[in-house]
Amino acid sequence: MPWNLLGHLGLLSLWAACGLLPWCAALLVSRGRGALASLPLAAFAGIAGGALVPAIGADGGIGFAVSLATAVAGGAVAVTIAVRRASRSQGQPS
């Protein structure tokens, strides 16, 4: 039983790390403006995007690869929205 828990925590950590990849790119591109506030949002969106694939029934090696891609995509969408919202609230053009 504890090994199953460790496996699930490992998957959640991997999906969160995949969600943070677009955050790292946004941090560099925006030079830090508005990117720090989107850090937890990017990790959560990565976990949500990664968990969506097994929830709809895709499993195995292809399902795992697709879940990593959706974790990156979920993080990218969340970071894009958060950085644009932060730049608009500061009066900077996006």
DSSP file (Angstrom, degrees, kcal/mol; ACC not computed):
  #  RESIDUE AA STRUCTURE BP1 BP2  ACC     N-H-->O    O-->H-N    N-H-->O    O-->H-N    TCO  KAPPA ALPHA  PHI   PSI    X-CA   Y-CA   Z-CA
    1    1 A M     >        0   0    0      0, 0.0     4,-1.7     0, 0.0     3,-0.3   0.000 360.0 360.0 360.0 -45.4    0.0    0.0    0.0
    2    2 A P  H  >  +     0   0    0      0, 0.0     4,-2.2     0, 0.0     5,-0.1   0.839 360.0  57.5 -63.7 -28.7    2.7    2.6    0.8
    3    3 A W  H  > S+     0   0    0      2,-0.2     4,-2.1     1,-0.2     5,-0.1   0.871 103.9  51.5 -69.2 -34.9    4.4    1.9   -2.6
    4    4 A N  H  > S+     0   0    0     -3,-0.3     4,-2.3     2,-0.2    -1,-0.2   0.907 109.3  50.8 -64.5 -40.8    1.1    2.8   -4.4
    5    5 A L  H  X S+     0   0    0     -4,-1.7     4,-2.5     1,-0.2    -2,-0.2   0.913 109.7  49.7 -63.3 -42.3    1.0    6.0   -2.5
    6    6 A L  H  X S+     0   0    0     -4,-2.2     4,-2.1     1,-0.2    -1,-0.2   0.878 109.4  52.5 -64.2 -36.8    4.6    6.9   -3.5
    7    7 A G  H  X S+     0   0    0     -4,-2.1     4,-2.0     2,-0.2    -2,-0.2   0.910 110.7  46.6 -64.0 -42.7    3.8    6.1   -7.1
    8    8 A H  H  X S+     0   0    0     -4,-2.3     4,-2.4     2,-0.2    -2,-0.2   0.896 111.9  50.4 -67.5 -40.1    0.8    8.4   -7.1
    9    9 A L  H  X S+     0   0    0     -4,-2.5     4,-2.3     1,-0.2    -1,-0.2   0.867 108.8  53.5 -65.0 -34.9    2.8   11.2   -5.4
   10   10 A G  H  X S+     0   0    0     -4,-2.1     4,-2.3     2,-0.2    -2,-0.2   0.906 108.9  48.3 -64.5 -41.7    5.5   10.7   -8.0
   11   11 A L  H  X S+     0   0    0     -4,-2.0     4,-2.7     2,-0.2     5,-0.2   0.919 111.1  50.0 -64.0 -43.5    3.0   11.2  -10.8
   12   12 A L  H  X S+     0   0    0     -4,-2.4     4,-2.3     1,-0.2    -2,-0.2   0.905 111.9  48.7 -61.7 -40.6    1.6   14.3   -9.2
   13   13 A S  H  X S+     0   0    0     -4,-2.3     4,-2.3     2,-0.2    -1,-0.2   0.893 111.3  49.5 -65.9 -39.8    5.1   15.7   -8.8
   14   14 A L  H  X S+     0   0    0     -4,-2.3     4,-2.2     2,-0.2    -2,-0.2   0.914 111.7  47.8 -66.0 -42.9    6.0   14.9  -12.4
   15   15 A W  H  X S+     0   0    0     -4,-2.7     4,-2.0     2,-0.2    -2,-0.2   0.891 111.6  50.9 -64.9 -38.9    2.8   16.5  -13.7
   16   16 A A  H  X S+     0   0    0     -4,-2.3     4,-1.2    -5,-0.2    -2,-0.2   0.907 110.0  49.8 -64.5 -40.8    3.5   19.6  -11.5
   17   17 A A  H  X S+     0   0    0     -4,-2.3     4,-0.7     1,-0.2    -2,-0.2   0.884 109.8  50.9 -65.1 -38.1    7.0   19.8  -12.9
   18   18 A C  H >< S+     0   0    0     -4,-2.2     3,-0.7     1,-0.2    -1,-0.2   0.868 108.0  53.3 -66.5 -35.3    5.7   19.6  -16.5
   19   19 A G  H 3X S+     0   0    0     -4,-2.0     4,-0.6     1,-0.2    -1,-0.2   0.764 104.8  56.2 -68.4 -24.1    3.2   22.4  -15.7
   20   20 A L  H 3X S+     0   0    0     -4,-1.2     4,-2.2    -3,-0.2    -1,-0.2   0.623  86.6  79.4 -83.8 -13.2    6.1   24.5  -14.5
   21   21 A L  H <X S+     0   0    0     -3,-0.7     4,-1.7    -4,-0.7    -1,-0.2   0.943  96.2  44.0 -60.7 -48.0    8.1   24.3  -17.7
   22   22 A P  H  > S+     0   0    0      0, 0.0     4,-2.6     0, 0.0    -1,-0.2   0.839 109.9  58.5 -65.3 -28.7    5.9   26.9  -19.5
   23   23 A W  H  X S+     0   0    0     -4,-0.6     4,-2.3     2,-0.2    -2,-0.2   0.906 103.7  51.2 -64.5 -40.4    6.2   29.0  -16.3
   24   24 A C  H  X S+     0   0    0     -4,-2.2     4,-1.7     2,-0.2    -1,-0.2   0.907 111.4  47.7 -62.1 -41.6   10.0   29.0  -16.6
   25   25 A A  H  X S+     0   0    0     -4,-1.7     4,-2.5     1,-0.2    -2,-0.2   0.912 112.2  49.0 -66.0 -42.0    9.7   30.2  -20.2
   26   26 A A  H  X S+     0   0    0     -4,-2.6     4,-2.7     1,-0.2     6,-0.4   0.852 106.9  56.7 -66.5 -33.6    7.2   32.9  -19.3
   27   27 A L  H  <>S+     0   0    0     -4,-2.3     5,-1.3     1,-0.2     4,-0.4   0.902 112.0  41.8 -63.1 -41.0    9.4   34.0  -16.5
   28   28 A L  H  <5S+     0   0    0     -4,-1.7     3,-0.4     3,-0.2    -2,-0.2   0.906 117.1  46.4 -72.7 -42.2   12.3   34.6  -18.9
   29   29 A V  H  <5S+     0   0    0     -4,-2.5    -2,-0.2     1,-0.2    -3,-0.2   0.918 118.5  39.8 -69.0 -43.7   10.2   36.2  -21.6
   30   30 A S  T ><5S-     0   0    0     -4,-2.7     3,-1.6    -5,-0.2    -1,-0.2   0.453 105.9-125.8 -86.0   1.1    8.3   38.6  -19.4
   31   31 A R  T 3 5S-     0   0    0     -3,-0.4    -3,-0.2    -4,-0.4    -4,-0.1   0.827  70.5 -55.3  55.2  35.5   11.4   39.3  -17.3
   32   32 A G  T >><S+     0   0    0     -5,-1.3     2,-0.8    -6,-0.4     4,-0.7   0.312  96.7 141.4  89.1  -8.2    9.6   38.4  -14.2
   33   33 A R  T <4 S-     0   0    0     -3,-1.6    -1,-0.2     1,-0.3    54,-0.1  -0.573  85.3 -16.8 -75.2 110.8    6.6   40.7  -14.5
   34   34 A G  T 34 S+     0   0    0     -2,-0.8     4,-0.4    52,-0.1    -1,-0.3   0.389 110.3 104.0  82.1  -3.4    3.5   38.9  -13.4
   35   35 A A  T X4  +     0   0    0     -3,-0.6     3,-0.6     1,-0.2     4,-0.2   0.808  68.3  62.2 -83.5 -28.5    5.1   35.5  -13.6
   36   36 A L  G >< S+     0   0    0     -4,-0.7     3,-1.4     1,-0.2    -1,-0.2   0.884  99.9  54.7 -65.9 -36.9    5.7   34.9   -9.9
   37   37 A A  G 3  S+     0   0    0      1,-0.3     4,-0.4     2,-0.1    -1,-0.2   0.750 104.5  55.6 -67.6 -22.5    2.0   35.1   -9.1
   38   38 A S  G <> S+     0   0    0     -3,-0.6     4,-2.4    -4,-0.4    -1,-0.3   0.405  79.4  96.7 -92.0   4.0    1.2   32.4  -11.6
   39   39 A L  H <> S+     0   0    0     -3,-1.4     4,-1.8    -4,-0.2    -1,-0.2   0.952  88.9  38.3 -60.0 -53.9    3.6   29.8  -10.1
   40   40 A P  H  > S+     0   0    0      0, 0.0     4,-2.4     0, 0.0    -1,-0.2   0.860 115.4  55.5 -67.7 -30.7    1.1   27.9   -8.0
   41   41 A L  H  > S+     0   0    0     -4,-0.4     4,-2.5     2,-0.2    -2,-0.2   0.890 106.5  50.5 -65.4 -38.7   -1.5   28.2  -10.7
   42   42 A A  H  X S+     0   0    0     -4,-2.4     4,-2.0     2,-0.2    -1,-0.2   0.905 111.3  47.7 -66.1 -42.3    1.0   26.6  -13.2
   43   43 A A  H  X S+     0   0    0     -4,-1.8     4,-2.0     2,-0.2    -2,-0.2   0.923 114.0  46.8 -65.5 -43.4    1.7   23.7  -10.9
   44   44 A F  H  X S+     0   0    0     -4,-2.4     4,-2.6     1,-0.2    -2,-0.2   0.905 111.9  50.2 -65.5 -41.3   -2.0   23.1  -10.2
   45   45 A A  H  X S+     0   0    0     -4,-2.5     4,-2.7     1,-0.2    -1,-0.2   0.858 108.9  53.1 -66.1 -34.4   -2.9   23.3  -13.9
   46   46 A G  H  X S+     0   0    0     -4,-2.0     4,-2.3    28,-0.2    -1,-0.2   0.914 111.1  45.8 -64.9 -42.5   -0.2   20.8  -14.8
   47   47 A I  H  X S+     0   0    0     -4,-2.0     4,-2.5     2,-0.2    -2,-0.2   0.922 114.6  48.0 -65.6 -43.3   -1.6   18.4  -12.2
   48   48 A A  H  X S+     0   0    0     -4,-2.6     4,-1.1     1,-0.2    -2,-0.2   0.913 113.7  46.8 -64.8 -42.2   -5.1   18.9  -13.5
   49   49 A G  H  X S+     0   0    0     -4,-2.7     4,-0.7     1,-0.2    22,-0.3   0.893 114.6  46.8 -66.9 -39.2   -4.1   18.5  -17.1
   50   50 A G  H  < S+     0   0    0     -4,-2.3     3,-0.5     1,-0.2    -2,-0.2   0.882 112.1  49.4 -70.0 -37.7   -2.1   15.4  -16.4
   51   51 A A  H  X S+     0   0    0     -4,-2.5     4,-1.3     1,-0.2    -1,-0.2   0.675  98.0  71.0 -75.5 -16.6   -4.8   13.8  -14.3
   52   52 A L  H  X S+     0   0    0     -4,-1.1     4,-1.3    -5,-0.2    -1,-0.2   0.879  92.2  56.8 -66.2 -37.5   -7.4   14.5  -17.0
   53   53 A V  H ><>S+     0   0    0     -4,-0.7     5,-1.7    -3,-0.5     3,-0.6   0.945 109.8  40.8 -66.1 -50.4   -5.9   11.8  -19.3
   54   54 A P  H >45S+     0   0    0      0, 0.0     3,-0.9     0, 0.0    -1,-0.2   0.818 109.9  62.2 -66.8 -25.8   -6.2    8.8  -17.0
   55   55 A A  H 3<5S+     0   0    0     -4,-1.3    -2,-0.2     1,-0.2    -3,-0.1   0.822 102.9  48.8 -67.7 -29.5   -9.6   10.1  -15.8
   56   56 A I  T <<5S-     0   0    0     -4,-1.3    -1,-0.2    -3,-0.6    -3,-0.1   0.466 128.2 -97.2 -90.9   0.4  -11.0    9.7  -19.4
   57   57 A G  T < 5S+     0   0    0     -3,-0.9     2,-0.6    -4,-0.4    -2,-0.1   0.443  76.2 136.3 109.2   0.2   -9.5    6.2  -19.6
   58   58 A A      < +     0   0    0     -5,-1.7    -1,-0.3     5,-0.1     2,-0.3  -0.707  26.4 153.9 -83.1 122.9   -6.2    6.5  -21.5
   59   59 A D     >  +     0   0    0     -2,-0.6     4,-0.7     4,-0.0     3,-0.3  -0.813  24.8  56.1-138.3-179.6   -3.6    4.3  -19.8
   60   60 A G  H  > S-     0   0    0     -2,-0.3     4,-1.9     1,-0.2     5,-0.1  -0.457 105.4 -41.8  88.2-167.0   -0.4    2.5  -20.7
   61   61 A G  H  > S+     0   0    0      2,-0.2     4,-2.1     1,-0.2    -1,-0.2   0.887 139.2  47.4 -67.2 -41.6    2.7    4.1  -22.3
   62   62 A I  H  > S+     0   0    0     -3,-0.3     4,-2.5     1,-0.2    -1,-0.2   0.905 111.6  51.5 -68.4 -40.2    0.8    6.3  -24.8
   63   63 A G  H  X S+     0   0    0     -4,-0.7     4,-2.1     1,-0.2    -2,-0.2   0.873 109.1  51.4 -62.6 -37.3   -1.6    7.5  -22.1
   64   64 A F  H  X S+     0   0    0     -4,-1.9     4,-1.8     2,-0.2    -1,-0.2   0.925 111.1  47.0 -65.3 -44.8    1.4    8.4  -19.9
   65   65 A A  H  X S+     0   0    0     -4,-2.1     4,-1.9     1,-0.2    -2,-0.2   0.897 112.9  49.1 -64.6 -40.2    3.0   10.4  -22.7
   66   66 A V  H  X S+     0   0    0     -4,-2.5     4,-2.6     1,-0.2    -1,-0.2   0.874 107.8  54.9 -66.7 -36.1   -0.2   12.2  -23.6
   67   67 A S  H  X S+     0   0    0     -4,-2.1     4,-1.6     1,-0.2    -1,-0.2   0.873 107.4  49.9 -66.5 -35.2   -0.7   13.0  -19.9
   68   68 A L  H  X S+     0   0    0     -4,-1.8     4,-1.8     2,-0.2    -1,-0.2   0.899 111.5  49.0 -67.1 -39.8    2.7   14.7  -19.8
   69   69 A A  H  X S+     0   0    0     -4,-1.9     4,-2.4     1,-0.2    -2,-0.2   0.897 111.3  48.7 -66.7 -39.8    1.9   16.7  -22.9
   70   70 A T  H  X S+     0   0    0     -4,-2.6     4,-2.7     2,-0.2    -1,-0.2   0.812 107.5  56.2 -71.3 -27.3   -1.5   17.8  -21.5
   71   71 A A  H  X S+     0   0    0     -4,-1.6     4,-2.1   -22,-0.3    -1,-0.2   0.912 110.0  45.1 -66.0 -41.9    0.3   18.8  -18.2
   72   72 A V  H  X S+     0   0    0     -4,-1.8     4,-2.3     2,-0.2    -2,-0.2   0.920 114.8  48.4 -65.6 -43.6    2.6   21.1  -20.2
   73   73 A A  H  X S+     0   0    0     -4,-2.4     4,-2.3     2,-0.2    -2,-0.2   0.903 110.9  50.3 -65.0 -41.3   -0.4   22.4  -22.2
   74   74 A G  H  X S+     0   0    0     -4,-2.7     4,-2.2     1,-0.2    -1,-0.2   0.907 111.6  48.1 -63.1 -41.7   -2.4   23.1  -19.1
   75   75 A G  H  X S+     0   0    0     -4,-2.1     4,-2.5     2,-0.2     5,-0.2   0.887 110.4  52.4 -64.1 -39.1    0.5   24.9  -17.5
   76   76 A A  H  X S+     0   0    0     -4,-2.3     4,-2.3     2,-0.2    -2,-0.2   0.911 110.5  46.9 -65.0 -42.5    1.0   27.0  -20.6
   77   77 A V  H  X S+     0   0    0     -4,-2.3     4,-2.2     2,-0.2     5,-0.2   0.933 114.3  47.1 -64.1 -45.6   -2.6   28.0  -20.8
   78   78 A A  H  X S+     0   0    0     -4,-2.2     4,-2.3     1,-0.2    -2,-0.2   0.906 113.9  46.7 -64.7 -42.1   -2.8   28.9  -17.1
   79   79 A V  H  X S+     0   0    0     -4,-2.5     4,-2.8     2,-0.2     5,-0.3   0.901 110.7  52.7 -68.2 -40.3    0.5   30.9  -17.2
   80   80 A T  H  X S+     0   0    0     -4,-2.3     4,-2.1    -5,-0.2     5,-0.2   0.933 112.3  44.8 -60.4 -46.4   -0.5   32.8  -20.4
   81   81 A I  H  X S+     0   0    0     -4,-2.2     4,-2.2    -5,-0.2    -2,-0.2   0.924 115.5  47.3 -64.2 -44.2   -3.8   33.9  -18.8
   82   82 A A  H  X S+     0   0    0     -4,-2.3     4,-2.3     2,-0.2    -2,-0.2   0.900 112.8  47.3 -67.5 -41.1   -2.2   34.8  -15.5
   83   83 A V  H  X S+     0   0    0     -4,-2.8     4,-2.4     2,-0.2    -1,-0.2   0.903 113.5  48.2 -68.9 -40.0    0.7   36.8  -17.0
   84   84 A R  H  X S+     0   0    0     -4,-2.1     4,-2.1    -5,-0.3    -2,-0.2   0.909 112.1  49.4 -65.7 -40.1   -1.6   38.7  -19.4
   85   85 A R  H  X S+     0   0    0     -4,-2.2     4,-1.9    -5,-0.2    -2,-0.2   0.904 112.6  47.8 -64.8 -40.2   -4.0   39.5  -16.5
   86   86 A A  H  X S+     0   0    0     -4,-2.3     4,-1.2     1,-0.2    -2,-0.2   0.884 111.2  49.9 -68.4 -38.0   -1.1   40.7  -14.4
   87   87 A S  H  <>S+     0   0    0     -4,-2.4     5,-2.7     1,-0.2     4,-0.3   0.857 110.9  49.9 -71.2 -32.6    0.3   42.9  -17.2
   88   88 A R  H ><5S+     0   0    0     -4,-2.1     3,-0.9     1,-0.2    -1,-0.2   0.883 108.5  52.1 -70.1 -37.2   -3.1   44.5  -17.9
   89   89 A S  H 3<5S+     0   0    0     -4,-1.9    -1,-0.2     1,-0.3    -2,-0.2   0.764 110.3  49.2 -71.0 -23.2   -3.6   45.3  -14.2
   90   90 A Q  T 3<5S-     0   0    0     -4,-1.2    -1,-0.3     2,-0.1    -2,-0.2   0.473 116.7-114.9 -91.5  -2.5   -0.2   47.0  -14.1
   91   91 A G  T < 5 +     0   0    0     -3,-0.9    -3,-0.2    -4,-0.3    -2,-0.1   0.715  70.0 136.0  79.6  21.1   -1.0   49.0  -17.2
   92   92 A Q      < -     0   0    0     -5,-2.7    -1,-0.3    -6,-0.2    -2,-0.1  -0.793  59.4-110.1-100.9 144.1    1.6   47.4  -19.4
   93   93 A P              0   0    0      0, 0.0    -1,-0.0     0, 0.0    -5,-0.0  -0.450 360.0 360.0 -69.4 146.1    1.0   46.3  -23.0
   94   94 A S              0   0    0     -2,-0.1    -6,-0.0   -10,-0.0    -7,-0.0   0.445 360.0 360.0 -91.9 360.0    0.9   42.5  -23.5
